[in-house]
Amino acid sequence: MNLLPIPISYDNSFDIISKLLSILDIPFTRKALLSKLKEHPYQSNLLGISEILDDYQVKNISIATSISQLPQLPTPLITQIAGVGKEELRATIVKSVTPEEIEFYELESGRWRLVALPDFDVIWPSKIAMIVDSEGSSGEKGYKINLVVSFIEIVLRIAILASLPLVVAFVSIDNYREIDSQIITFLAYEILLLIGLAISGYLFWVECSEDSSILKKVCQPTKRVSCAAVLKSPGAKLFGISLSTLGSCYFLGCLLSLIVFSPLDRALLFLLSWTNIFSMVMITFSVYYQAYSLKQWCLLCLYVQCTLLALLSVGLWNRWYMVDDIKVSVLLTRIAILGFNLGISLAALCLLRYAYKLMMEKDRLTSELKKLKFDPFSFNGQQVNQAHLKLPVDKLGILLGKDTASHQILKICDPYCPHCATSHKAISLLIRENSNVSVRIIFTAPPNSEDARFHPVKHFLELYEPGDQELLLSAMDYWYLSPDRSVEMLRAKFKLPTKVSGQLINIEKMYMWCRNMEITSTPTIYYNQKLLADIYDPQDLRYVLSD
């Protein structure tokens, strides 16, 4: 169970898919969707979005179209548009289209935008539309369990985040129960520290995740306002450390010191008051830098600075900055403890940032390695030294697709093998989506009617004889993908169009071929007469062989 907020580094794919699923009223959890994006090698393009939608049983197809045809297409639909100042295309959702206007999800603002069709055509160079159909979709697999797990994680995160305010509240109650005056002042000071920690902590999280889209929810970018621009500017760092980190460190260190001692400790309040006075230097610099250098404002940064000004005002109002019989030894102790708490806070935040960086770097490298793995040159390089098919297959088994296809796959399988069932889904999709792929299937079943494997194989061969490949594929889909399969149901659901006989000899030929080939495990996959490399699964072929 991961209690850290998951950093999103998948361009805008998460926003697009989650918004589409919400529009279609399909149940999903954030964690499962992020996990699917993380595992997919092409999570940022239409292929990745299409396959993830497949996982949610949302039928989809991408078509080439034009701006004049767009009003006739069903919505919502997904397409790709050019982002402001970006050369690459990014996915977006078209919510509704009329002959005059179109409503789509604007990438930069994170809002729905209504524009005239000619204006949309300017930013729509792809002229590709992904049509979706959610009819029959049951949503996310294991949704209820995932929802419970996500809820538990959220509760634990809230508990962790709330632990510090609760400790502060407990200490405050314990100290204030015998005090009649100035209670509001001390409570206000602690609440301001908590507010400052919450805002600067949020900025720290945004910086760690490196996802500016998070800021759009609270800091909508305009001509004069851009939190992302300010946070990424050179002036947002001091000695190489971001101001959001230093701000979080300051507020956390002060709160820890109040917990260690007491909000009524005169020496500590004197020290904190002077740190507030020195913070005026940073406030002045930050305001000047945003106003005159960047000429853009970060609203959240201004909230932090307002919090620091409020803390300064509380200290000045109560004259905490004035020395009143404070012993030097006591003051030095407070300085040491405050310095220690600030140092611990800074170290913890730096470690947390490092952990986030490692998580994101791991995801990035995993994605890059998958792309390298699925690169056709890498695939062909791996296949060069693979074992060559020793015996010809002639007309053995079942051939799906054209025998002249440039990508020829041979699959040796068992009708009751669970791994064959897993690979069948990938093979079935590959045949249906790629006209330049053929798959020959040879079964290991013996020519013995007393063997359970014999009967489904015999029925498959009988269905294959008339040449209806779609009927045969549907029958094999049922057999390999249904949890409650049976030979009787297979025969009842997929009846033979004509009476077919003579399959016993075909089963015997396949059986003897498998014995001569010394097939010891299933599925065994050959690609263009060579054994598929160990690092590849049948599911991988969909990416490697995609046109």
For each residue, the residues with C-beta under 8 A, 3 or more apart:
1: 149 152 153 156
2: 6 153
3: 153 156 157 160
4: 355 356 359
5: 157 205 209
6: 2 30 31 34
7: 208 209 210 211 356 359 360
8: 14 34 209 211 213 214
9: 209 210 211 360 363 364
10: 13 14 34 37 38 43 44
11: 43 44 90 91
12: 15 16 90 91 92 107 213
13: 10 16 17 37 43 44 48 49 91
14: 8 10 17 18 33 34 37
15: 12 18 19 105 110 213
16: 12 13 19 20 49 78 91 92 93 105
17: 13 14 20 21 33 37 49 52 53
18: 14 15 21 22 28 30 33
19: 15 16 22 23 93 105
20: 16 17 23 24 53 58 76 78 93 132
21: 17 18 24 26 28 33 56 58
22: 18 19 25 26
23: 19 20 76 93 95
24: 20 21 58 76 132 134 137
25: 22 134
26: 21 22 56 58 134 137 139 140
27: 139 140 143
28: 18 21 32 33 56 139 140 143
29: 32 33 140 143 146 147 150
30: 6 18 33 34 150
31: 6 34 35 146 149 150 153
32: 28 29 35 36 140 142 146
33: 14 17 18 21 28 29 30 36 37 52 140
34: 6 8 10 14 30 31 37 38
35: 31 32 38 39
36: 32 33 39 40 52 55
37: 10 13 14 17 33 34 40 43 48 52
38: 10 34 35 43 363 366
39: 35 36
40: 36 37 43 48 51 52
41: 48 367 370 371 373 374 543
42: 45 47 48 371 543
43: 10 11 13 37 38 40 48 49 52 367
44: 10 11 13 48 90 91
45: 42 48 49 91
46: 49 50 62 78 80 91 128 130
47: 42 50 51 546
48: 13 37 40 41 42 43 44 45 51 52
49: 13 16 17 43 45 46 52 53 78 91 130
50: 46 47 53 54 60 62 130
51: 40 47 48 54 55
52: 17 33 36 37 40 43 48 49 55 56
53: 17 20 49 50 56 58 60 132
54: 50 51 57 58 60
55: 36 51 52 141
56: 21 26 28 52 53 137 139 140
57: 54 134 136 137 138 139
58: 20 21 24 26 53 54 132 133 134 137
59: 132 133 134 135
60: 50 53 54 78 130 131 132 133
61: 130 131
62: 46 50 128 129 130 131
63: 128 129 131
64: 127 128
65: 69 70 73 127 128 129
66: 69 70 127
67: 70 117 118 120 121 124 127
68: 71
69: 65 66 72 73
70: 65 66 67 73 94 97 102 117 129
71: 68 97 98 99 117
72: 69
73: 65 69 70 77 97 129 131
74: 77 131 133
75: 94 95 96 97
76: 20 23 24 93 94 95 96 132
77: 73 74 93 94 129 130 131 132
78: 16 20 46 49 60 91 92 93 94 129 130 132
79: 91 92 94 124 126 128 129 130
80: 46 89 90 91 92 124 126 128
81: 89 90 92 104 107 120 123 124 126
82: 86 87 89 90 123 124 125
83: 86 88 90 107 108
84: 107 108
85:
86: 82 83 90
87: 82
88: 83
89: 80 81 82 125 126
90: 11 12 44 80 81 82 83 86 107
91: 11 12 13 16 44 45 46 49 78 79 80
92: 12 16 78 79 80 81 104 105 106 107
93: 16 19 20 23 76 77 78 104 105
94: 70 75 76 77 78 79 97 102 103 104 129
95: 23 75 76 103 104 105 112
96: 75 76 102 103
97: 70 71 73 75 94 101 102 103 117
98: 71 101 102
99: 71 117
100: 116 117
101: 97 98 114 115 116 117
102: 70 94 96 97 98 114 115 116 117 120
103: 94 95 96 97 112 113 114
104: 81 92 93 94 95 112 113 115 120
105: 15 16 19 92 93 95 110 111 112 113
106: 92 109 110 111 112 113
107: 12 81 83 84 90 92 110
108: 83 84 221
109: 106 113 216 220 221
110: 15 105 106 107 213 216 217 220
111: 105 106 220
112: 95 103 104 105 106
113: 103 104 105 106 109
114: 101 102 103
115: 101 102 104 119 120
116: 100 101 102 119 120
117: 67 70 71 97 99 100 101 102 120 121
118: 67 121 122
119: 115 116 122 123
120: 67 81 102 104 115 116 117 123 124
121: 67 117 118 124
122: 118 119
123: 81 82 119 120
124: 67 79 80 81 82 120 121 127
125: 82 89
126: 79 80 81 89
127: 64 65 66 67 124
128: 46 62 63 64 65 79 80
129: 62 63 65 70 73 77 78 79 94
130: 46 49 50 60 61 62 77 78 79
131: 60 61 62 63 73 74 77
132: 20 24 53 58 59 60 76 77 78
133: 58 59 60 74
134: 24 25 26 57 58 59 137
135: 59
136: 57
137: 24 26 56 57 58 134
138: 57
139: 26 27 28 56 57 143
140: 26 27 28 29 32 33 56 143 146
141: 55
142: 32 145 146
143: 27 28 29 139 140 146 147
144: 147 148
145: 142 148 149
146: 29 31 32 140 142 143 149 150
147: 29 143 144 150 151
148: 144 145 151 152
149: 1 31 145 146 152 153
150: 29 30 31 146 147 153 154
151: 147 148 154 155
152: 1 148 149 155 156
153: 1 2 3 31 149 150 156 157
154: 150 151 157 158
155: 151 152 158 159
156: 1 3 152 153 159 160
157: 3 5 153 154 160 161
158: 154 155 161 162
159: 155 156 162 163
160: 3 156 157 163
161: 157 158 164
162: 158 159 165 166
163: 159 160 166 167
164: 161 167 168 194 197 252 255
165: 162 168 169 194
166: 162 163 169 170
167: 163 164 170 171 259
168: 164 165 171 172 190 194 255 258 259
169: 165 166 172 173
170: 166 167 173 174
171: 167 168 174 175 258 259 262 263
172: 168 169 175 176 186 187 190 263
173: 169 170 176 177
174: 170 171 177
175: 171 172 179 262 263 264
176: 172 173 179 183 186 187
177: 173 174
178:
179: 175 176 182 183 264
180: 183
181:
182: 179 185 186 318
183: 176 179 180 186 187
184: 187 188
185: 182 188 189 314 317 318
186: 172 176 182 183 189 190 263 264
187: 172 176 183 184 190 191
188: 184 185 191 192 314
189: 185 186 192 193 263 311 314 315
190: 168 172 186 187 193 194 255 258 263
191: 187 188 194 195
192: 188 189 195 196 307 310 311 314
193: 189 190 196 197 251 254 255 258 311
194: 164 165 168 190 191 197 198 251 255
195: 191 192 198 199 307
196: 192 193 199 200 247 250 251 304 307 308 311
197: 164 193 194 200 201 248 251 252 255
198: 194 195 201 202
199: 195 196 202 203 300 303 304 307
200: 196 197 203 204 244 247 248 250 251 304
201: 197 198 204 205 248
202: 198 199 205 206 218 300
203: 199 200 206 207 227 231 244 247 248 300 301 304
204: 200 201 207 208 242 244 245 247 248 349 353
205: 5 201 202 208 209 214
206: 202 203 209 211 212 214 215 227 231 244
207: 203 204 210 231 242 244 245 353
208: 7 204 205 352 353 356 357
209: 5 7 8 9 205 206 214 356 360
210: 7 9 207 360
211: 7 8 9 206 214
212: 206 215 216 227 228
213: 8 12 15 110 216
214: 8 205 206 209 211 217
215: 206 212 218 219 221 227 228 300
216: 109 110 212 213 219 220 221
217: 110 214
218: 202 215 299 300
219: 215 216 225 226 227 228 298 299 300
220: 109 110 111 216 225
221: 108 109 215 216 225 226 227 228 229
222: 225 226
223:
224: 295 296 297
225: 219 220 221 222 296 297 298 299
226: 219 221 222 229 230 296 297 298
227: 203 206 212 215 219 221 230 231 298 299 300 301
228: 212 215 219 221 231 232
229: 221 226 232 233 294 296 298
230: 226 227 233 236 290 294 296 297 298 301
231: 203 206 207 227 228 236 242 244 298 301
232: 228 229 236
233: 229 230 236 289 294
234: 237
235: 285 286 289 293 294
236: 230 231 232 233 242 243 244
237: 234 240 241 242 243
238: 241 243 246 282
239:
240: 237
241: 237 238 245 246 346
242: 204 207 231 236 237 245 246
243: 236 237 238 246 247 282 286 301
244: 200 203 204 206 207 231 236 247 248
245: 204 207 241 242 248 249 346 349 350 353
246: 238 241 242 243 249 250 346
247: 196 200 203 204 243 244 250 251 304
248: 197 200 201 203 204 244 245 251 252 345 349
249: 245 246 252 253 342 345 346 349
250: 196 200 246 247 253 254 275 279 342
251: 193 194 196 197 200 247 248 254 255
252: 164 197 248 249 255 256 341 345 349
253: 249 250 256 257 338 341 342 343 344 345 346
254: 193 250 251 257 258 272 275 338 341
255: 164 168 190 193 194 197 251 252 258 259
256: 252 253 259 260 341 344 345
257: 253 254 260 261 268 272 334 337 338 341
258: 168 171 190 193 254 255 261 262 263 268
259: 167 168 171 255 256
260: 256 257 337 341
261: 257 258 265 268 334 337
262: 171 175 258 265 268
263: 171 172 175 186 189 190 258 269
264: 175 179 186 269
265: 261 262 268 269 334
266: 269 270 324 326
267: 270 271 326 327 330 331 333 334
268: 257 258 261 262 265 271 272 334 338
269: 263 264 265 266 272 273 315 318 320
270: 266 267 273 274 320 321 322 323 326 331
271: 267 268 274 275 331 334 335 338
272: 254 257 268 269 275 276 311 315 320 338
273: 269 270 276 277 312 315 316 320 321
274: 270 271 277 278 321
275: 250 254 271 272 278 279 338
276: 272 273 279 280 308 311 312 315
277: 273 274 280 312 315 321
278: 274 275 281
279: 250 275 276 282 283 308 311 312
280: 276 277 283 284 312
281: 278 284 285
282: 238 243 279 285 286 308
283: 279 280 286 287 305 308 309
284: 280 281 287 288
285: 235 281 282 288 289
286: 235 243 282 283 289 290 301 305
287: 283 284 290 291 305
288: 284 285 291 292 293
289: 233 235 285 286 292 293 294
290: 230 286 287 293 294 295 296 297 298 301
291: 287 288 295 297
292: 288 289 295
293: 235 288 289 290
294: 229 230 233 235 289 290
295: 224 290 291 292
296: 224 225 226 229 230 290
297: 224 225 226 230 290 291 301 302
298: 219 225 226 227 229 230 231 290 301 302
299: 218 219 225 227 302 303
300: 199 202 203 215 218 219 227 303 304
301: 203 227 230 231 243 286 290 297 298 304 305
302: 297 298 299 305 306
303: 199 299 300 306 307
304: 196 199 200 203 247 300 301 307 308
305: 283 286 287 301 302 308 309
306: 302 303 309 310
307: 192 195 196 199 303 304 310 311
308: 196 276 279 282 283 304 305 311 312
309: 283 305 306 312 313
310: 192 306 307 313 314
311: 189 192 193 196 272 276 279 307 308 314 315
312: 273 276 277 279 280 308 309 315 316
313: 309 310 316 317
314: 185 188 189 192 310 311 317 318
315: 189 269 272 273 276 277 311 312 318 320 321
316: 273 312 313 319 321
317: 185 313 314
318: 182 185 269 314 315
319: 316 322
320: 269 270 272 273 315
321: 270 273 274 277 315 316
322: 270 319
323: 270 326
324: 266
325:
326: 266 267 270 323 330 331
327: 267 330 331
328: 331 332
329: 332 333
330: 267 326 327 333 334
331: 267 270 271 326 327 328 334 335
332: 328 329 335 336
333: 267 329 330 336 337
334: 257 261 265 267 268 271 330 331 337 338
335: 271 331 332 338 339
336: 332 333 339 340
337: 257 260 261 333 334 340 341
338: 253 254 257 268 271 272 275 334 335 341 342
339: 335 336 342 343
340: 336 337 343 344
341: 252 253 254 256 257 260 337 338 344 345
342: 249 250 253 338 339 345 346
343: 253 339 340 346 347
344: 253 256 340 341 347 348
345: 248 249 252 253 256 341 342 348 349
346: 241 245 246 249 253 342 343 349 350
347: 343 344 350 351
348: 344 345 351 352
349: 204 245 248 249 252 345 346 352 353
350: 245 346 347 353 354
351: 347 348 354 355
352: 208 348 349 355 356
353: 204 207 208 245 349 350 356 357
354: 350 351 357 358
355: 4 351 352 358 359
356: 4 7 208 209 352 353 359 360
357: 208 353 354 360 361
358: 354 355 361 362
359: 4 7 355 356 362 363
360: 7 9 209 210 356 357 363 364
361: 357 358 364 365
362: 358 359 365 366
363: 9 38 359 360 366 367
364: 9 360 361 367 368
365: 361 362 368 369
366: 38 362 363 369 370
367: 41 43 363 364 370 371
368: 364 365 371 372
369: 365 366 372 373
370: 41 366 367 373 374
371: 41 42 367 368 374 375
372: 368 369 375 378
373: 41 369 370 378 379 535 536 540
374: 41 370 371 378 379 540 543 544
375: 371 372 378 379
376: 379 380 544
377: 380 381
378: 372 373 374 375 381 382
379: 373 374 375 376 382 383 533 536 544
380: 376 377 383 384
381: 377 378 384
382: 378 379 386 533 535 536
383: 379 380 386 527 528 530 532 533
384: 380 381
385:
386: 382 383 530 531 532 533
387: 390 530 531
388: 529 530 531
389: 392 393 410 526 529 530 531
390: 387 517
391: 513 516 517
392: 389
393: 389 396 397 410 440 442 513
394:
395: 399
396: 393 440 442 506 509 510 513
397: 393 440 441 442 443 506 510
398: 440 441 460 461 464 472
399: 395 403 438 439 440
400: 431 438 439 440 441 469 472 473
401: 405 431 435 437 438 439 469
402: 405 435 438
403: 399 408 438
404: 438
405: 401 402 408 435 436 437 438
406: 436
407: 434 436 437 438 527 528 545
408: 403 405 437 438 440 527 528 529
409: 427 430 437 438 439 440 525 526 527 541
410: 389 393 439 440 442 525 526 527 529
411: 420 423 427 439 440 441 442 523 524 525 526 538
412: 441 442 443 444 514 517 519 522 523 524 525
413: 417 420 423 424 441 442 443 444 522 523 524
414: 417 420 443 444 445 453 522 523
415: 420 443 445 453 456 457 460 479
416: 452 453
417: 413 414 420 421 522 523
418: 421 422
419: 422 423 522 523
420: 411 413 414 415 417 423 424 480 522 523
421: 417 418 424 425 480 481
422: 418 419 425 426 538 539
423: 411 413 419 420 426 427 523 525 537 538 539
424: 413 420 421 427 428 476 477 480 481
425: 421 422 428 429 477 480 481 539
426: 422 423 429 430 537 538 539 541 542
427: 409 411 423 424 430 431 439 538 541
428: 424 425 431 432 473 476 477
429: 425 426 432 433 542
430: 409 426 427 433 434 437 439 541 542 545
431: 400 401 427 428 434 437 438 439 473
432: 428 429 473
433: 429 430 542 546
434: 407 430 431 437 545 546 547
435: 401 402 405
436: 405 406 407 545 547
437: 401 405 407 408 409 430 431 434 545
438: 399 400 401 402 403 404 405 407 408 409 431
439: 399 400 401 409 410 411 427 430 431
440: 393 396 397 398 399 400 408 409 410 411
441: 397 398 400 411 412 413
442: 393 396 397 410 411 412 413 510 513 514
443: 397 412 413 414 415 453 457 460 507 510
444: 412 413 414 453 510 511 514 519 522
445: 414 415 451 453 454 457 507 510 511
446: 451 453 454 507 511
447: 454 504 505 507 508 511
448: 451 454
449: 454 455
450: 454
451: 445 446 448 454
452: 416 455
453: 414 415 416 443 444 445 446 456 457
454: 445 446 447 448 449 450 451 457 458 507
455: 449 452 458 459 487
456: 415 453 459 460 479 487 490
457: 415 443 445 453 454 460 461 507
458: 454 455 461 462 503 504 507
459: 455 456 462 463 475 487 490 491 494
460: 398 415 443 456 457 463 464 472 475 476 479
461: 398 457 458 464 465 500 503 506 507
462: 458 459 465 496 500 503
463: 459 460 466 468 471 472 475 494 496
464: 398 460 461 467 472
465: 461 462 500
466: 463 496 497 498 500
467: 464
468: 463 471 472 497
469: 400 401 472 473
470: 473 474
471: 463 468 474 475 494
472: 398 400 460 463 464 468 469 475 476
473: 400 428 431 432 469 470 476 477
474: 470 471 477 478 494
475: 459 460 463 471 472 478 479 490 493 494
476: 424 428 460 472 473 479 480
477: 424 425 428 473 474 480 481
478: 474 475 481 482 485 489 490 493 494
479: 415 456 460 475 476 482 485 490
480: 420 421 424 425 476 477 485
481: 421 424 425 477 478
482: 478 479 485
483:
484: 489
485: 478 479 480 482 489 490
486: 489 490
487: 455 456 459 490 491
488: 491 492
489: 478 484 485 486 492 493
490: 456 459 475 478 479 485 486 487 493 494
491: 459 487 488 494 495
492: 488 489 495
493: 475 478 489 490
494: 459 463 471 474 475 478 490 491
495: 491 492
496: 462 463 466 499 500
497: 466 468
498: 466
499: 496
500: 461 462 465 466 496 503
501:
502: 505 506
503: 458 461 462 500 506 507
504: 447 458 507 508
505: 447 502 508 509
506: 396 397 461 502 503 509 510
507: 443 445 446 447 454 457 458 461 503 504 510 511
508: 447 504 505 511 512
509: 396 505 506 512 513
510: 396 397 442 443 444 445 506 507 513 514
511: 444 445 446 447 507 508 514 515
512: 508 509 515 516
513: 391 393 396 442 509 510 516 517
514: 412 442 444 510 511 517 519
515: 511 512 518 519
516: 391 512 513
517: 390 391 412 513 514
518: 515
519: 412 444 514 515 522 524
520:
521: 524
522: 412 413 414 417 419 420 444 519
523: 411 412 413 414 417 419 420 423 538
524: 411 412 413 519 521 531
525: 409 410 411 412 423 531 532 538
526: 389 409 410 411 529 530 531 532
527: 383 407 408 409 410 530 532 541
528: 383 407 408
529: 388 389 408 410 526
530: 383 386 387 388 389 526 527
531: 386 387 388 389 524 525 526
532: 383 386 525 526 527 536 538 541
533: 379 382 383 386 536
534:
535: 373 382
536: 373 379 382 532 533 540 541 544
537: 423 426 540
538: 411 422 423 426 427 523 525 532 541
539: 422 423 425 426 542
540: 373 374 536 537 543 544
541: 409 426 427 430 527 532 536 538 544 545
542: 426 429 430 433 539 545 546
543: 41 42 374 540 546
544: 374 376 379 536 540 541
545: 407 430 434 436 437 541 542
546: 47 433 434 542 543
547: 434 436
